[in-house]
């Protein structure tokens, strides 16, 4: 799995309308896994979480 680049406003690519997904194949499943890994790896930093005991 790969950690993807997270686009942030005002990146113009965020305005691009995506094509509809007509079939969930291996490529789409792989992309979904990569997106999830990206989200989970960015989550603590994005929310400013600190690991305290």
Secondary structure, DSSP 8 states (H G I E B T S, - for coil): --------TT-GGGGS---------HHHHHHHHHHHHHHHHHHHHHHT-----
